[in-house]
Amino acid sequence: MDNSIQILTITAVSLGFLHTLFGPDHYLPFIVLSQARKWSTKKTMLITFLCGLGHVLSSIILGILGIAIGISVNKLVSVESFRGTIAGWLFIAFGLVYTIIALRNLARGKTHSHTHFHPGGEQHEHEHNHDNAHIHVHDNEIASATPWILFLIFIFGPCEPLIPILMYPAAQNNIHGAVLVALLFSAVTIGTMMTIVLIFKLGLTRINLKPVEKFNHLIAGSLIFLSGIAINFLGL
């Protein structure tokens, strides 16, 4: 293997791992939504894999198109940066809406008591709320849409380090090198996403979260919202 390609493959693996590890938006949404929506481990891993695949493929396709029509690296990096901003705002919007719905459902789900008097002076109290069925219907609608929303956001989300390292071997007319770099970067990125999500998924099953279970959706929405803030305003 050419020495420059060896260096690029090491770079691709390193950047794929670090890019994912230091970008909490790559795994945090899956962790909190899996917990809130009570996804099985299998479903969580499948959704994480598909979103990761869409994430890397969108950048690979953009890179290939850029190479084919001769767009400069700087312009492609600018496009990736713009896509990243869009993804950040989508996270913010999704997290905000999810949080508002969670707060509304918490408020509607509050129980209150009624006192009933019976002939003879007997009385009893019972607690209930009026919106459980209504909340359940909307909760199911959100549940079915959530994976698709995540997938859409991750398609917009760019792999910024991939374009420069992909363009170099392509510019040298080394197609095999470009394919190798893209495959390694993609495999490490998706693998790191799935590994982190699985570690947290299995770890959370060992912790008693019953006391905060009713706040799961609120926690999920808030953390997704903060992920978008971190992308757009902290550069994560």
Backbone bond lengths (Angstrom), bond angles and torsions (degrees), N, CA, C in turn:
res aa  C-N    CA-C-N  psi(-1)  N-CA   C-N-CA  omega(-1)  CA-C   N-CA-C  phi
1 M - - - 1.472 - - 1.533 109.42 -
2 D 1.328 115.17 139.00 1.458 120.85 178.90 1.526 109.88 -59.75
3 N 1.344 115.64 140.65 1.459 120.71 -176.82 1.523 112.39 -57.39
4 S 1.345 117.28 -39.91 1.465 120.45 -179.68 1.524 111.40 -65.40
5 I 1.331 117.12 -35.41 1.464 120.36 178.55 1.525 110.34 -71.21
6 Q 1.330 116.71 -35.85 1.463 119.97 175.49 1.524 110.65 -59.31
7 I 1.311 115.31 -45.09 1.469 120.36 178.61 1.524 110.24 -62.97
8 L 1.328 116.25 -41.85 1.466 120.52 -179.55 1.528 112.05 -65.94
9 T 1.327 116.99 -38.06 1.470 119.22 179.37 1.528 110.92 -66.08
10 I 1.337 116.08 -41.08 1.469 120.15 176.42 1.526 109.41 -63.30
11 T 1.326 116.29 -41.67 1.467 121.33 178.47 1.524 110.88 -63.23
12 A 1.342 116.01 -42.91 1.466 120.65 -179.29 1.523 111.21 -61.49
13 V 1.335 116.07 -44.51 1.469 120.75 179.56 1.531 110.29 -64.83
14 S 1.315 116.74 -46.25 1.467 121.17 -178.60 1.523 111.53 -63.12
15 L 1.339 115.73 -47.94 1.469 119.63 -178.98 1.522 111.95 -66.96
16 G 1.344 116.83 -37.71 1.459 119.79 177.87 1.515 111.27 -59.95
17 F 1.336 116.08 -42.03 1.465 120.90 -179.73 1.524 111.43 -70.61
18 L 1.335 116.89 -50.90 1.469 120.69 -175.84 1.525 111.86 -68.63
19 H 1.342 115.88 -39.64 1.465 121.39 178.22 1.521 110.44 -57.02
20 T 1.329 116.65 -38.66 1.462 121.51 -178.87 1.527 111.11 -79.35
21 L 1.329 116.44 -46.87 1.462 121.51 -176.67 1.519 112.21 -59.18
22 F 1.338 116.83 -42.32 1.461 120.36 -176.57 1.534 113.19 -92.39
23 G 1.325 115.85 8.75 1.462 121.15 173.98 1.515 109.68 -115.38
24 P 1.340 118.31 87.19 1.471 120.69 -175.56 1.526 114.14 -58.41
25 D 1.332 116.59 -20.32 1.468 118.79 176.64 1.521 111.90 -65.64
26 H 1.344 117.99 -15.18 1.467 121.59 179.51 1.529 112.18 -75.57
27 Y 1.329 117.35 -20.72 1.468 118.67 -175.90 1.527 114.59 -137.79
28 L 1.329 117.72 -27.13 1.465 120.61 -176.80 1.535 113.25 -58.05
29 P 1.349 119.28 -45.17 1.474 118.73 179.64 1.522 113.29 -57.90
30 F 1.330 117.39 -38.46 1.465 120.23 -179.38 1.521 111.41 -69.32
31 I 1.332 116.32 -37.37 1.462 120.71 -179.53 1.528 110.43 -64.84
32 V 1.335 116.15 -51.33 1.470 119.13 -174.49 1.530 111.93 -72.84
33 L 1.333 117.47 -36.45 1.464 119.35 179.50 1.522 111.27 -72.59
34 S 1.316 117.10 -35.03 1.462 120.25 176.07 1.522 110.35 -61.00
35 Q 1.325 115.83 -41.13 1.453 120.55 179.23 1.524 111.32 -69.24
36 A 1.334 116.10 -44.61 1.465 120.39 -177.19 1.521 112.20 -69.13
37 R 1.333 116.26 -41.56 1.455 121.02 -175.31 1.527 112.59 -91.77
38 K 1.352 115.20 -0.67 1.466 121.65 178.22 1.534 111.90 57.19
39 W 1.333 115.52 44.06 1.463 119.92 175.35 1.521 109.34 -69.30
40 S 1.328 115.92 146.33 1.461 120.09 172.59 1.529 108.77 -70.19
41 T 1.325 115.99 165.24 1.463 119.94 178.23 1.529 110.20 -61.22
42 K 1.341 115.84 -41.75 1.466 120.49 -179.78 1.528 111.18 -60.75
43 K 1.332 116.72 -46.29 1.464 120.56 -179.45 1.530 110.63 -66.03
44 T 1.316 116.93 -40.76 1.463 120.99 179.03 1.521 110.94 -60.36
45 M 1.325 116.10 -45.73 1.468 120.98 -179.30 1.528 111.30 -65.63
46 L 1.337 117.10 -39.17 1.464 120.80 179.96 1.524 110.91 -65.23
47 I 1.329 117.17 -45.68 1.463 121.26 -179.96 1.536 109.81 -64.21
48 T 1.323 116.76 -42.35 1.468 120.76 178.41 1.524 110.70 -61.57
49 F 1.327 116.53 -44.62 1.472 121.11 -179.96 1.532 111.12 -61.79
50 L 1.333 117.19 -47.94 1.468 120.20 -176.82 1.527 111.38 -65.82
51 C 1.324 116.64 -40.08 1.468 119.48 177.75 1.532 110.51 -66.82
52 G 1.329 116.51 -39.57 1.465 120.00 176.95 1.521 111.47 -63.77
53 L 1.328 116.03 -39.47 1.470 120.56 178.80 1.527 110.71 -63.97
54 G 1.331 116.25 -45.19 1.460 119.55 177.32 1.516 111.80 -62.73
55 H 1.325 115.83 -35.77 1.465 122.52 179.84 1.531 111.83 -60.88
56 V 1.341 116.06 -49.77 1.473 118.94 -176.83 1.525 112.02 -78.70
57 L 1.343 116.68 -35.64 1.469 119.16 -177.99 1.523 112.07 -64.72
58 S 1.334 116.92 -35.54 1.462 119.39 -179.68 1.522 110.91 -62.38
59 S 1.342 117.14 -39.43 1.468 120.50 178.32 1.523 111.63 -72.83
60 I 1.344 117.17 -37.46 1.462 120.60 178.21 1.526 110.58 -63.31
61 I 1.329 116.15 -44.94 1.472 120.35 179.46 1.524 110.75 -62.71
62 L 1.337 115.72 -42.66 1.463 119.62 178.04 1.529 110.51 -61.89
63 G 1.342 116.29 -42.36 1.460 120.28 178.83 1.519 112.31 -63.09
64 I 1.325 116.59 -42.49 1.471 120.91 179.35 1.526 110.76 -63.67
65 L 1.337 115.73 -44.11 1.475 119.15 178.51 1.525 110.48 -63.44
66 G 1.333 116.18 -40.47 1.466 120.09 178.95 1.515 111.61 -62.66
67 I 1.327 116.35 -42.12 1.466 121.17 178.14 1.527 110.63 -63.85
68 A 1.349 114.91 -43.31 1.471 120.26 -175.74 1.520 112.61 -64.19
69 I 1.330 117.32 -37.61 1.470 119.26 -176.08 1.530 112.42 -105.20
70 G 1.344 115.13 5.38 1.462 119.06 171.76 1.510 116.12 78.40
71 I 1.330 117.67 31.31 1.468 120.01 176.97 1.530 108.66 -77.63
72 S 1.306 117.02 140.15 1.462 121.43 -177.51 1.527 110.78 -71.12
73 V 1.332 115.07 158.67 1.464 120.94 179.46 1.524 110.78 -60.04
74 N 1.322 116.92 -42.54 1.459 120.65 -178.06 1.521 112.19 -60.01
75 K 1.333 115.86 -40.03 1.469 119.52 179.67 1.523 110.94 -68.73
76 L 1.323 115.98 -39.96 1.465 119.59 178.46 1.528 111.22 -65.57
77 V 1.319 116.26 -40.03 1.462 120.27 177.46 1.529 110.40 -63.20
78 S 1.331 117.01 -36.80 1.474 121.18 177.29 1.527 110.64 -65.34
79 V 1.326 115.82 -40.83 1.469 120.16 177.58 1.525 109.93 -62.95
80 E 1.340 116.57 -43.79 1.465 120.95 178.81 1.531 111.05 -61.77
81 S 1.317 116.15 -39.93 1.456 120.30 178.75 1.530 110.78 -63.34
82 F 1.335 115.96 -41.17 1.469 120.80 178.18 1.521 110.86 -64.13
83 R 1.340 115.94 -41.84 1.457 120.14 177.56 1.525 110.86 -62.39
84 G 1.331 115.79 -37.83 1.455 120.17 178.10 1.522 112.09 -62.62
85 T 1.322 115.71 -39.15 1.468 120.27 177.71 1.522 110.69 -64.37
86 I 1.339 116.39 -42.04 1.470 120.55 177.79 1.526 110.05 -60.58
87 A 1.349 115.72 -46.33 1.463 120.07 179.85 1.531 110.67 -60.04
88 G 1.339 116.22 -40.40 1.455 120.35 178.46 1.521 112.12 -60.84
89 W 1.334 116.00 -44.99 1.463 119.71 179.51 1.527 111.78 -67.81
90 L 1.338 116.69 -32.93 1.468 120.04 176.13 1.533 110.37 -65.87
91 F 1.337 116.54 -40.39 1.461 120.09 175.49 1.531 110.43 -61.86
92 I 1.323 115.89 -44.43 1.468 120.00 179.78 1.524 110.75 -60.21
93 A 1.336 116.34 -47.30 1.467 120.78 -178.72 1.523 110.88 -64.03
94 F 1.324 116.66 -47.16 1.461 120.94 -179.19 1.522 110.69 -62.25
95 G 1.337 116.54 -46.42 1.460 120.23 179.98 1.509 112.48 -63.09
96 L 1.332 116.32 -39.58 1.465 120.72 -179.41 1.521 110.98 -66.13
97 V 1.334 116.31 -47.37 1.474 120.48 179.15 1.528 110.20 -62.23
98 Y 1.323 116.65 -43.78 1.468 121.09 -179.47 1.534 110.39 -62.43
99 T 1.330 116.56 -40.53 1.464 121.20 179.12 1.520 111.30 -65.33
100 I 1.323 116.28 -43.37 1.472 120.40 179.87 1.531 110.32 -62.19
101 I 1.334 116.34 -43.91 1.464 120.26 178.89 1.529 110.30 -63.53
102 A 1.342 116.60 -40.96 1.463 120.43 179.10 1.529 111.00 -62.71
103 L 1.339 117.03 -42.79 1.466 120.82 178.39 1.523 110.77 -64.57
104 R 1.321 116.22 -42.08 1.466 120.16 179.08 1.522 111.22 -62.54
105 N 1.325 116.42 -43.17 1.460 120.05 -179.84 1.525 112.13 -68.03
106 L 1.345 116.44 -35.14 1.455 119.46 175.53 1.523 111.15 -63.62
107 A 1.333 115.88 -41.45 1.459 120.47 179.57 1.524 110.88 -66.70
108 R 1.327 116.73 -42.93 1.468 120.47 -179.72 1.517 112.12 -70.25
109 G 1.328 115.30 -27.50 1.457 119.19 -176.82 1.512 114.18 -82.31
110 K 1.345 117.03 -3.60 1.458 119.51 179.40 1.523 109.94 -65.08
111 T 1.325 115.90 135.55 1.465 119.92 178.51 1.516 110.49 -89.78
112 H 1.298 114.55 153.72 1.458 119.54 174.12 1.526 107.71 -139.64
113 S 1.306 116.72 159.10 1.462 120.15 -173.75 1.524 111.45 -107.35
114 H 1.334 114.16 150.89 1.454 121.93 174.43 1.527 107.71 -125.26
115 T 1.299 116.17 141.23 1.462 121.19 174.85 1.518 108.84 -102.61
116 H 1.330 116.85 129.29 1.459 122.26 179.22 1.532 109.05 -114.77
117 F 1.316 115.12 133.14 1.465 120.84 177.56 1.517 109.14 -105.48
118 H 1.303 116.25 139.10 1.460 122.55 -178.94 1.521 109.55 -117.79
119 P 1.313 115.87 157.92 1.474 119.02 176.09 1.530 110.28 -54.58
120 G 1.288 115.95 138.66 1.456 119.82 -178.36 1.523 112.74 96.55
121 G 1.328 115.64 -0.68 1.456 119.07 175.94 1.509 115.14 90.50
122 E 1.342 117.56 -2.02 1.457 119.39 178.53 1.530 110.41 -71.62
123 Q 1.302 115.23 149.05 1.459 120.40 177.45 1.528 110.39 -145.95
124 H 1.346 115.18 154.43 1.459 119.89 175.21 1.519 108.69 -149.99
125 E 1.304 114.54 159.65 1.465 121.01 178.44 1.523 109.49 -118.00
126 H 1.329 115.22 148.51 1.463 119.35 171.35 1.524 108.86 -142.21
127 E 1.317 114.98 150.78 1.462 121.07 -179.97 1.516 109.65 -107.47
128 H 1.328 115.23 143.62 1.467 119.91 176.24 1.515 109.11 -163.08
129 N 1.335 115.90 171.21 1.463 120.59 168.98 1.517 107.74 -132.21
130 H 1.318 116.00 167.99 1.463 120.23 -172.42 1.516 114.24 -103.57
131 D 1.308 117.23 -1.10 1.467 117.77 -167.87 1.522 115.51 -123.76
132 N 1.331 118.65 10.87 1.457 119.52 -176.55 1.520 112.93 -57.58
133 A 1.329 116.30 -45.97 1.473 119.31 -178.10 1.514 110.74 -65.24
134 H 1.334 116.46 -41.95 1.468 121.13 -179.30 1.525 110.30 -63.56
135 I 1.340 116.26 -43.63 1.468 121.02 178.66 1.511 110.37 -62.21
136 H 1.340 116.62 -41.43 1.460 120.87 -177.20 1.525 111.45 -61.82
137 V 1.334 116.92 -40.44 1.465 120.64 179.52 1.519 110.84 -62.15
138 H 1.334 117.01 -49.16 1.466 120.69 -179.06 1.526 111.32 -67.40
139 D 1.335 116.45 -33.46 1.455 120.02 178.89 1.524 110.46 -63.52
140 N 1.322 116.85 -39.56 1.469 120.44 177.76 1.521 111.56 -65.64
141 E 1.341 116.97 -37.25 1.468 120.60 178.84 1.528 110.24 -64.54
142 I 1.327 116.45 -42.53 1.465 120.84 179.06 1.525 110.01 -65.39
143 A 1.337 115.89 -41.39 1.462 120.50 -177.94 1.524 111.93 -59.60
144 S 1.338 116.77 -41.78 1.463 120.24 -178.07 1.526 111.92 -72.17
145 A 1.336 117.26 -28.10 1.468 120.50 -177.04 1.523 113.06 -87.86
146 T 1.324 117.81 -24.17 1.464 121.44 -172.74 1.531 114.49 -55.63
147 P 1.353 120.20 -48.61 1.474 118.90 179.57 1.527 112.93 -60.87
148 W 1.335 117.12 -36.49 1.468 120.71 179.66 1.520 111.17 -68.81
149 I 1.326 116.70 -37.89 1.462 120.67 177.38 1.525 109.88 -63.82
150 L 1.329 116.18 -44.70 1.468 120.33 177.84 1.521 111.33 -60.05
151 F 1.336 115.99 -44.27 1.465 120.40 -179.14 1.529 110.70 -60.70
152 L 1.334 116.67 -43.55 1.463 121.37 178.83 1.523 110.87 -61.31
153 I 1.329 116.82 -44.35 1.460 120.58 -179.55 1.527 110.55 -62.92
154 F 1.331 116.60 -41.51 1.464 119.43 -177.51 1.523 112.38 -73.06
155 I 1.312 118.22 -24.48 1.466 119.69 173.26 1.524 109.85 -67.62
156 F 1.330 116.67 -38.35 1.461 120.27 176.88 1.528 111.30 -72.43
157 G 1.335 116.29 -28.99 1.454 120.19 -177.67 1.516 111.53 -69.43
158 P 1.334 118.83 123.74 1.463 121.52 -175.50 1.521 113.33 -89.00
159 C 1.320 115.72 160.06 1.468 122.47 167.85 1.525 106.24 -103.51
160 E 1.313 116.73 83.94 1.466 121.11 -172.57 1.526 114.84 -54.29
161 P 1.340 119.86 -40.33 1.470 118.36 -177.01 1.531 113.66 -71.23
162 L 1.332 117.12 -17.58 1.462 119.37 -172.67 1.527 113.09 -69.29
163 I 1.318 117.09 -41.71 1.469 120.61 -173.93 1.533 112.49 -57.68
164 P 1.339 119.62 -51.73 1.475 118.60 -179.03 1.522 113.86 -60.87
165 I 1.360 117.00 -42.32 1.465 117.96 -178.00 1.525 111.77 -75.40
166 L 1.338 116.60 -22.68 1.464 120.32 176.79 1.526 110.62 -77.93
167 M 1.323 115.86 -35.43 1.467 120.55 -175.17 1.532 111.79 -70.95
168 Y 1.335 116.83 -31.99 1.467 118.68 -175.22 1.533 112.68 -61.60
169 P 1.352 119.35 -55.87 1.476 117.78 179.59 1.520 112.16 -64.09
170 A 1.346 116.66 -31.70 1.461 119.41 178.66 1.518 110.37 -65.12
171 A 1.348 115.51 -39.15 1.466 119.43 179.52 1.525 110.98 -66.16
172 Q 1.346 116.01 -26.30 1.467 120.69 177.61 1.529 111.74 -87.23
173 N 1.328 114.90 7.40 1.465 121.89 -178.96 1.536 111.75 62.20
174 N 1.314 115.89 29.88 1.467 121.63 178.47 1.535 108.03 -103.07
175 I 1.316 115.53 83.27 1.464 120.75 -175.34 1.527 111.02 -64.96
176 H 1.327 116.99 -40.30 1.463 119.80 179.09 1.526 110.59 -61.02
177 G 1.323 116.53 -39.94 1.457 120.72 178.20 1.516 111.73 -64.43
178 A 1.322 116.90 -41.29 1.463 121.32 179.55 1.526 111.03 -64.58
179 V 1.340 116.00 -42.02 1.467 120.49 178.89 1.523 110.27 -64.77
180 L 1.336 116.68 -43.33 1.462 121.08 179.75 1.517 111.78 -61.74
181 V 1.325 115.64 -45.18 1.466 120.34 179.14 1.531 110.52 -60.99
182 A 1.329 116.81 -45.54 1.465 121.09 -178.86 1.527 111.10 -63.28
183 L 1.331 116.63 -43.11 1.465 120.76 -178.79 1.533 111.50 -65.89
184 L 1.327 116.18 -44.18 1.462 119.78 -179.44 1.525 111.39 -64.14
185 F 1.324 115.48 -47.10 1.462 119.73 179.82 1.529 110.27 -59.53
186 S 1.332 116.15 -45.03 1.471 121.10 -178.62 1.516 111.43 -63.85
187 A 1.339 116.73 -46.78 1.462 120.90 -177.85 1.527 111.38 -62.49
188 V 1.333 116.43 -43.20 1.465 119.97 -179.23 1.532 111.06 -68.55
189 T 1.328 116.50 -40.45 1.469 120.25 179.10 1.523 111.09 -62.07
190 I 1.320 116.82 -52.15 1.469 120.95 -178.75 1.528 110.13 -65.52
191 G 1.341 116.73 -42.37 1.459 120.65 179.55 1.520 112.56 -61.42
192 T 1.327 116.53 -40.67 1.463 120.70 178.94 1.523 110.71 -67.11
193 M 1.332 116.73 -43.12 1.467 120.96 176.61 1.524 110.81 -55.54
194 M 1.330 115.77 -50.96 1.461 120.75 -175.76 1.527 111.86 -67.60
195 T 1.322 117.07 -36.65 1.461 120.76 179.92 1.524 111.39 -65.47
196 I 1.339 116.46 -46.71 1.469 120.51 -179.82 1.526 110.54 -63.50
197 V 1.335 116.26 -44.37 1.466 120.28 179.65 1.522 110.38 -62.15
198 L 1.321 117.38 -43.31 1.470 121.03 -179.00 1.524 111.29 -64.94
199 I 1.332 117.28 -41.59 1.471 120.81 179.03 1.529 110.48 -59.00
200 F 1.332 116.09 -47.03 1.462 120.16 179.69 1.529 111.38 -68.29
201 K 1.331 116.58 -39.91 1.458 121.11 179.73 1.526 110.73 -58.87
202 L 1.329 116.70 -48.16 1.461 121.26 179.95 1.525 111.21 -70.83
203 G 1.336 116.35 -36.21 1.460 120.16 179.92 1.523 112.45 -65.38
204 L 1.330 116.69 -39.98 1.458 120.64 -177.92 1.525 112.57 -67.84
205 T 1.345 116.31 -25.25 1.467 119.16 178.45 1.534 111.26 -69.00
206 R 1.319 117.47 -17.51 1.464 121.83 -179.03 1.529 112.32 -92.86
207 I 1.332 115.54 -2.17 1.464 119.86 -178.17 1.525 109.10 -110.04
208 N 1.319 116.80 138.31 1.462 121.00 177.43 1.533 109.06 -79.04
209 L 1.324 115.46 103.27 1.463 120.52 -178.27 1.527 112.22 -105.20
210 K 1.332 117.02 11.74 1.466 120.84 -178.91 1.531 112.91 -55.30
211 P 1.353 118.54 -41.31 1.472 118.63 -178.01 1.534 113.81 -60.34
212 V 1.334 117.39 -27.03 1.472 119.36 -177.72 1.531 111.85 -112.46
213 E 1.333 116.61 9.22 1.464 120.11 -174.55 1.520 113.01 -57.24
214 K 1.327 117.09 -38.89 1.465 118.87 -177.21 1.533 112.14 -69.55
215 F 1.344 116.17 -13.88 1.465 120.42 178.57 1.534 112.34 -98.26
216 N 1.337 117.89 6.73 1.464 121.50 -175.86 1.523 112.97 -55.27
217 H 1.334 116.28 -44.57 1.469 119.91 -177.72 1.530 110.88 -69.03
218 L 1.324 115.67 -37.89 1.464 119.76 177.56 1.528 110.38 -64.27
219 I 1.327 116.72 -42.97 1.467 121.32 178.37 1.524 110.13 -63.33
220 A 1.339 116.04 -44.10 1.474 120.60 -179.33 1.524 111.15 -61.02
221 G 1.317 117.00 -49.84 1.464 120.81 -179.31 1.521 112.11 -61.73
222 S 1.327 116.14 -42.02 1.470 120.54 -178.60 1.526 111.58 -64.78
223 L 1.343 116.86 -42.39 1.463 120.32 -178.56 1.532 111.75 -70.61
224 I 1.333 117.20 -35.10 1.465 119.56 176.06 1.519 109.92 -66.89
225 F 1.323 116.52 -41.22 1.466 121.25 176.44 1.531 110.43 -59.20
226 L 1.335 116.45 -45.10 1.467 120.77 179.83 1.525 111.58 -67.14
227 S 1.339 117.23 -30.74 1.469 120.22 175.26 1.517 110.54 -62.12
228 G 1.327 116.27 -42.12 1.466 119.61 177.78 1.512 111.88 -65.29
229 I 1.329 115.99 -39.25 1.467 120.20 176.27 1.516 110.31 -61.44
230 A 1.337 116.83 -42.60 1.463 121.67 -179.52 1.535 111.38 -63.53
231 I 1.338 116.48 -37.31 1.473 120.33 179.56 1.528 110.94 -66.73
232 N 1.324 115.89 -49.86 1.463 120.06 -171.23 1.529 114.46 -83.49
233 F 1.330 116.41 -25.84 1.466 117.28 -173.55 1.523 114.07 -118.39
234 L 1.339 116.50 -15.48 1.465 119.78 178.34 1.517 112.34 -114.33
235 G 1.335 116.07 -5.55 1.463 120.94 176.93 1.509 114.62 72.07
236 L 1.335 119.21 22.83 1.471 121.91 179.92 1.532 110.72 -80.44
